[in-house]
Amino acid sequence: MMKHRMTIASLVLVLITSAGCFAPQPDTELTKAAAKSDSTQVRTLLANGADANRKDKNGYTALMHAARNGDVETMKALIDAGADMNMRDCAVNGWPPLIHAIHKSNNQAVYLLLERGADVNIKAERCAVGVVKDGSTALMHAAGYDDDVLVRALLARGADPYAGSGGATVFSNAVAGAWDIDRPFTDDCQTTTVKALLEQAPDLKLPDNFWGASARFFVKHKGCSELVNLLEQRQQSAAKLN
């Protein structure tokens, strides 16, 4: 029964996080060059007047393609030419370059964006219809992907450890992990990432909803005894205070 419940819960999460996944299709000269990591061609096109912020048919800018590739040199050329680091894509996710870089585990691209002043707390929002009014943040993604080094870097830049979206939070993502089409479910325990968050915000707690309950379920199912004990101790301490 537990295994069946686990399968259903995992499927729900995968469907939610991968609903908008697709292969980017650059169709402008600049987005094509950026997608190919051709920094020389990118610089030539920019010098000849190419619009650094023009989107392709998938709603991606050249900077988004470069961030997904982790192509720091191309990113520098685009940013120097005025590329908007906080522009969101017009695909299903509505992600800015910062989240695209995190999604593809391109940390050097993340660091460049942070150094150049990208908004560390910008939220995903679908630009076409604006249906996501309170979307995910970079820290929610990094925490869900169990990147404690990146979590610390984002926190140091002022990322909000209390951010949430659709009932999920930075902390619930860190505890349960995040899954999408590029990251299937694993049995990894994200203890280090959880501790990194608690060092910055000791009063973090799981939300009293589906996402909080799912996080508790997953850590128990995966046998993450240290995390289970940590969560139980925090729950008991909170109960005593109340």
C-alpha positions as CSV (number, residue, x, y, z in Angstrom):
1,M,0.0,0.0,0.0
2,M,2.8,2.4,0.9
3,K,4.6,1.7,-2.3
4,H,1.4,2.4,-4.3
5,R,0.9,5.7,-2.5
6,M,4.6,6.5,-3.1
7,T,4.2,5.9,-6.8
8,I,1.1,8.1,-7.1
9,A,2.6,10.9,-5.1
10,S,5.8,10.8,-7.2
11,L,3.8,10.8,-10.4
12,V,1.8,13.8,-9.2
13,L,5.0,15.8,-8.5
14,V,6.6,14.8,-11.7
15,L,3.6,15.8,-13.7
16,I,3.4,19.2,-11.9
17,T,7.1,20.0,-12.4
18,S,7.5,18.7,-15.9
19,A,4.2,20.0,-17.4
20,G,6.0,22.6,-19.4
21,C,9.2,20.7,-20.3
22,F,10.0,20.8,-24.0
23,A,13.0,21.1,-26.3
24,P,13.8,24.8,-26.9
25,Q,13.6,25.8,-30.6
26,P,15.6,29.0,-31.2
27,D,14.5,30.7,-34.5
28,T,16.3,34.0,-34.5
29,E,19.9,34.5,-35.5
30,L,20.9,35.5,-32.0
31,T,19.1,32.8,-30.1
32,K,20.4,30.2,-32.6
33,A,24.0,31.4,-32.0
34,A,23.5,31.5,-28.2
35,A,22.0,28.0,-28.2
36,K,25.0,26.7,-30.1
37,S,27.3,28.5,-27.6
38,D,28.9,30.5,-30.4
39,S,30.1,33.5,-28.5
40,T,31.9,34.9,-31.5
41,Q,28.8,34.9,-33.6
42,V,26.8,36.3,-30.7
43,R,29.2,39.3,-30.4
44,T,29.1,39.9,-34.2
45,L,25.3,39.9,-34.2
46,L,25.2,42.3,-31.3
47,A,27.7,44.6,-32.8
48,N,25.5,44.7,-35.9
49,G,22.5,45.7,-33.9
50,A,20.8,42.5,-32.9
51,D,18.2,43.0,-30.1
52,A,19.6,41.2,-27.0
53,N,16.1,40.8,-25.6
54,R,14.3,39.5,-28.6
55,K,12.5,36.2,-27.9
56,D,12.3,33.2,-30.1
57,K,9.1,31.3,-30.9
58,N,9.3,29.5,-27.5
59,G,9.6,32.8,-25.7
60,Y,13.3,32.3,-24.8
61,T,15.9,35.1,-25.1
62,A,19.5,34.5,-26.1
63,L,20.5,34.9,-22.5
64,M,18.2,32.1,-21.4
65,H,19.7,29.8,-23.9
66,A,23.2,30.7,-22.8
67,A,22.3,30.3,-19.1
68,R,20.8,26.8,-19.8
69,N,24.1,25.9,-21.6
70,G,26.3,27.4,-18.8
71,D,28.0,29.5,-21.5
72,V,29.4,32.3,-19.3
73,E,31.3,34.0,-22.2
74,T,28.2,34.3,-24.3
75,M,26.2,35.5,-21.2
76,K,28.8,38.2,-20.5
77,A,28.5,39.5,-24.1
78,L,24.7,39.5,-23.9
79,I,24.6,41.2,-20.5
80,D,27.1,43.8,-21.6
81,A,24.8,44.5,-24.6
82,G,21.8,45.1,-22.3
83,A,20.2,41.7,-22.0
84,D,17.5,41.8,-19.3
85,M,18.6,39.3,-16.6
86,N,15.1,39.4,-15.0
87,M,13.1,38.8,-18.2
88,R,10.9,35.7,-17.9
89,D,10.4,33.2,-20.8
90,C,7.0,33.0,-22.5
91,A,6.9,29.2,-22.4
92,V,4.9,27.3,-19.8
93,N,7.2,27.9,-16.8
94,G,7.9,31.6,-17.1
95,W,11.4,31.3,-15.7
96,P,14.1,34.0,-15.7
97,P,17.6,33.1,-16.7
98,L,18.6,32.5,-13.1
99,I,16.2,29.7,-12.7
100,H,17.0,28.3,-16.1
101,A,20.7,28.1,-15.0
102,I,19.8,26.4,-11.8
103,H,17.5,23.9,-13.5
104,K,20.4,22.9,-15.7
105,S,22.9,22.8,-12.8
106,N,25.1,25.5,-14.3
107,N,26.4,27.1,-11.2
108,Q,29.0,29.3,-12.9
109,A,26.1,30.9,-14.9
110,V,24.2,31.4,-11.6
111,Y,27.2,33.1,-10.0
112,L,27.6,35.4,-13.0
113,L,24.0,36.5,-12.9
114,L,24.2,37.1,-9.2
115,E,27.4,39.1,-9.6
116,R,25.8,41.2,-12.4
117,G,22.8,42.0,-10.2
118,A,20.0,39.6,-11.2
119,D,17.1,39.6,-8.8
120,V,17.7,36.7,-6.5
121,N,14.0,36.6,-5.4
122,I,12.3,37.0,-8.7
123,K,9.4,34.6,-9.1
124,A,8.4,32.6,-12.1
125,E,5.4,34.0,-13.9
126,R,3.9,33.1,-17.2
127,C,4.1,36.2,-19.4
128,A,1.4,35.2,-21.8
129,V,-1.6,35.1,-19.5
130,G,0.0,35.9,-16.1
131,V,-1.7,32.9,-14.5
132,V,1.2,32.2,-12.1
133,K,1.0,35.2,-9.8
134,D,3.1,33.7,-7.0
135,G,5.6,31.4,-8.7
136,S,8.7,29.5,-7.6
137,T,12.0,31.2,-6.8
138,A,15.6,30.4,-7.5
139,L,16.1,29.2,-3.9
140,M,13.1,26.9,-4.1
141,H,14.7,25.2,-7.1
142,A,18.2,25.0,-5.6
143,A,16.8,23.6,-2.4
144,G,14.7,21.0,-4.2
145,Y,17.7,20.0,-6.4
146,D,19.8,19.4,-3.2
147,D,22.5,21.9,-4.1
148,D,23.6,23.1,-0.6
149,V,26.5,25.1,-2.1
150,L,24.1,27.0,-4.3
151,V,21.6,27.4,-1.5
152,R,24.3,29.1,0.6
153,A,25.3,31.3,-2.2
154,L,21.7,32.4,-2.9
155,L,21.1,33.0,0.8
156,A,24.2,35.1,1.0
157,R,22.8,37.3,-1.8
158,G,19.5,37.8,0.1
159,A,17.3,35.0,-1.1
160,D,14.2,34.6,0.9
161,P,14.2,31.3,2.8
162,Y,10.5,31.6,3.5
163,A,9.4,31.9,-0.1
164,G,6.6,29.6,-1.4
165,S,4.5,28.8,-4.4
166,G,1.3,26.9,-4.7
167,G,1.5,25.6,-1.1
168,A,5.1,24.3,-1.5
169,T,7.9,26.2,0.2
170,V,11.7,26.4,0.1
171,F,11.8,24.2,3.2
172,S,9.4,21.5,1.9
173,N,11.3,21.4,-1.4
174,A,14.6,20.9,0.6
175,V,13.1,18.1,2.7
176,A,11.3,16.2,0.0
177,G,13.4,17.1,-3.0
178,A,12.1,18.3,-6.4
179,W,11.5,16.1,-9.4
180,D,11.0,16.9,-13.0
181,I,11.6,15.3,-16.4
182,D,15.4,15.9,-16.0
183,R,15.6,14.6,-12.5
184,P,13.8,11.3,-11.7
185,F,12.9,10.3,-8.1
186,T,16.0,9.3,-6.1
187,D,16.5,7.9,-2.6
188,D,18.9,10.7,-1.7
189,C,18.5,12.3,1.7
190,Q,18.9,16.1,1.5
191,T,20.1,16.6,5.0
192,T,23.0,19.0,4.2
193,T,20.7,21.3,2.2
194,V,18.1,21.3,5.0
195,K,20.7,22.2,7.6
196,A,22.1,25.0,5.4
197,L,18.6,26.5,5.3
198,L,18.1,26.1,9.1
199,E,21.4,27.8,9.8
200,Q,20.1,30.9,8.0
201,A,16.4,30.6,9.2
202,P,16.2,28.4,12.4
203,D,12.4,28.8,12.6
204,L,11.6,27.2,9.2
205,K,9.0,24.6,9.4
206,L,7.0,22.4,7.0
207,P,3.7,23.8,5.8
208,D,0.5,22.2,7.2
209,N,-0.7,21.0,3.8
210,F,-0.2,18.4,1.1
211,W,3.4,19.5,0.5
212,G,4.4,19.3,4.1
213,A,2.7,15.9,4.6
214,S,4.4,14.7,1.4
215,A,7.8,15.8,2.5
216,R,7.4,13.9,5.8
217,F,6.2,10.9,3.9
218,F,9.1,10.9,1.5
219,V,11.9,11.2,4.1
220,K,10.4,8.3,6.0
221,H,10.0,6.2,2.9
222,K,13.6,6.9,1.8
223,G,14.9,5.9,5.3
224,C,16.4,9.4,6.0
225,S,16.6,8.7,9.7
226,E,18.6,11.9,10.6
227,L,16.1,14.1,8.8
228,V,13.1,12.3,10.3
229,N,14.5,12.8,13.8
230,L,15.3,16.4,13.0
231,L,11.8,17.1,11.9
232,E,10.2,15.2,14.8
233,Q,12.4,17.1,17.3
234,R,11.4,20.4,15.8
235,Q,7.7,19.4,15.8
236,Q,7.9,18.5,19.5
237,S,9.6,21.7,20.4
238,A,7.0,23.7,18.5
239,A,4.2,21.8,20.4
240,K,5.8,22.6,23.7
241,L,5.9,26.3,22.9
242,N,2.2,26.3,22.0
